[in-house]
């Protein structure tokens, strides 16, 4: 799931980024209010963590603009301000929750999970045939059997399933999953697709993950994933797969 952190304190924003990425979230940072609004407009994150004391545009103005762009996506406000009026004003302007600094990372992570659970339209559970992906619990099952995935494997499969029926290019996957420039020469996307296929017991050319020549990969739409295709998939017990030496896990 995609999170936007709008925080001008570099140390705090990177601390939050590391903590939330360890939970499997994909995190984008914004250091000022103008950048935060632009990042929200571009990505429509599943959840935004918004500091009030931002340069360029303060957090309350950012909150107003974010709510005009989308009134439903969760916003968690962070502030060091102790005044009750500030908290009431933020909640009245559309914040879903508010935490006072300093705060516990453990509690913030729990509040993020709670906010995401309430927003069912965020598509927390994704399915393709007998493959199920729980975006909140960061877990995968196929045929009712759990599949152990690394954070990068999960993020890759999540992005493909969010774009079911559409070919996702290697360039897009490098950008969204690995935050890498497309100019960089690497076969990491193909390597990780092979990891997923092995763990899903979906050997090439793939039923759940299909190769589109000259484009990239896709998870077929439900109408294209016929029952006979699912029946061809081998039963999955617990398929273990270890990344090749020298390839980064996360």
N, C-alpha and C positions, 0 to 999 in steps of 0.2 A: 504494500500500500504506500501511497505517496504522501509525504508530510512536508509542509513548508514551515520553516522556523524563521520568523522575522525578529531579529535580536541584534543590536549593535555592539554588544559586549562579545568580542571575538572569543575569549576564553570560554564563556558560558555557552555560546552557540555551538562551538565545536565539542564541548563536553556533552551537550544534549544530542548532537549529531551522532557521536560515537555510541552513546547509550541506546539511542533509538535504532540505529543501524544494526546493533547487536541483536535487537528483537526482530530483525528482518525488514524494517521499513526502509523505503528509499527516501532520503532526506535532501531537500534543497534549502539553501541558506540565503537570506536576504539581510543586508546590514543597514538598510534605511527604508523608510516608508514608501518612497517612490518605487524602488526595486521590488518591494514586497507586493504591491498592487500589480505590477507588471508580471511578476512570477505567478501570482494567483490567476491572472487572466490567461496566461499561456498554459498552465498545467492543470488548473482546477483540482488542487490537491484534495485527498480524502479528509485531511484534517490540517488546520493551521494553528500554530503556536505563535502568539502575537504579543510582543513586548509593547508597553505603552510609550516608553521614552525613546522614540526613534527619531533620528534626524530626517531632514527633508519634509516628511509628513509624519506627524505624531500618530501613535497607535490608534487613537480614537477616530481620527480622520480615515486611517486605513480601514478600520472596522466598518465605517460608513460605506466606503467604496466597495469593499468586499461583499457586503450585504446587498448592494445594488447589483453586483455581478452575479451573485448566487445566494439566495436567502437560506439555503438548507445545509450547505457543507459546514461541519463543526468548526468552531473557533474557540480555542482556549487562550485566555488572556493571562499574561504574566505582568506583575507590577510590584514595585517596591513602595507604592503609595499606600498609606494606611487609612486614608479617609474613606468612610463608608459611602459618601456621596459619589466618589470615583467608581467604586465597585457597582453601586446601583445604576449609575449612568451607563457603564459598559454593558451590563446585563440588559438594560432597557434598549440599548442600541443594537442588540443582537448577538452578544457573546453568549456562548453555551455554557461556559464555565470560567472560573477565575481563580488564580493561585497567587498568593503573596510571597514575594522573595524575602528571605531565602526559603527554599522548599526542598523537599526530598525527591530525588530522581525516581525512587521506587514508587512514590505516590503519584508523580506526574505520569509515569508509564501506565499505572492503573487507571487514572482519569482518562487518558487517551483511549484505552481499551473500552472503557465505559461509554465514552462519547461515540465511538465507532459502532458499538453494539446497538445504540439507539437509532442510528441512521441506516436503516435496513436498505434504503435505496442505494447505498454505497456498494452493493453487490459483494457481500462478504463471503459468499460461497459460490464458487464457480464449478461447473460440471461439463464434462465432455464424455459421452458414453458412460462407462463405469468408473471414470476418473473424477475424483472430487478434490477440490482445493479450498481449504478454509483460510481465508486471508487474515482473519483476526488471530486465530490460534497458530497460524504459520505451519499448517500441517497438510499432508496430502495422503489420500487413500485411493487405491485402485482395486475394484472388486471387493471392497470392504477391508482390504489389507493395508496397514500403514506403510508408507514409503518414507524413508529417511532421506531428506534433501538438505544440501548446504544452502546457505543464504542466497548465493548466486544462482544455484540451480532453481530454487524456489522463485526468485525474481524473474528468471528467464521464462519459466513455465507460466507464471502469473501473467506476464505481459502477452505471451502468445494466446492465453485463454481469454484475456480481456479483449483481444482483437480477433475473436473466433470468426472464421470464414474469410479473413483477409490475410493476404501475404504480408508478413512483417520482414522488412529488409534487414540484412546484416548491419548496415549503417545505423538504422534506427535502434537495433538491439545494442550495438556498441555504445550508442549515446545514452539510452535510457537505463540499461542494466549495469554497464561498466563505466559510464561517464568518460568514455574515451573518444578522442577525435577520430573521425573516419579515415583520415590520412594515415593513421598509424597502421602499419602492416601487421596483421595478426590473424590467426585462424581460431581464436579463442571461442567465437560463437559456435563454430562447427564442432569444436572439441566438447563444449558443454552440451550441445544438442545430443551428441553421442552418449555422454554421461546419462542424460535424461532417458534416452531411448533404452539404455541398458537397465536402468532402474525401473522403468515402466514395462519392461519386457515387450518393447515395441520396435523390433529390429527394422532396419532400412528395407524398403523405402518409407515405412512407417504408416500406421493407420491413424494413431492419435496425433503424431507430429509428422507432417508431410513436407517433403522438400519441393520447392517450386523453382525449377531451373531458371537461372538468370535473375532470380529475385531474392528468395530467402526461404522462410519457413512459415507454415500455418497450421493451426489446429482447426479442422473442418467444422463448419456449422452443423447443428444437430440434424438438419435435413440432409446433409451430405454424408453424415456418419450413420450409415444404414445399420440395422440390427445385425445383419450378416457380417459386417465389418467388425463389430464389437465381438461377435462370437469367434472370430478368427484370432483374437488376442489370446495368448496363452494365459492360463491361470497364474496369478501372481501370489507367490508365498512371500518371502522376504528376499528381495533382490538387492544384493549389496554391490556397490560400485565405488571404486576409489579413484579419485582424479590422478592423472598421470603426473609423475614427478616434475617439479619445476613450474607447474601451473598454479596461479594464486587461487585460493579457495574463495575469498571474499573480496 
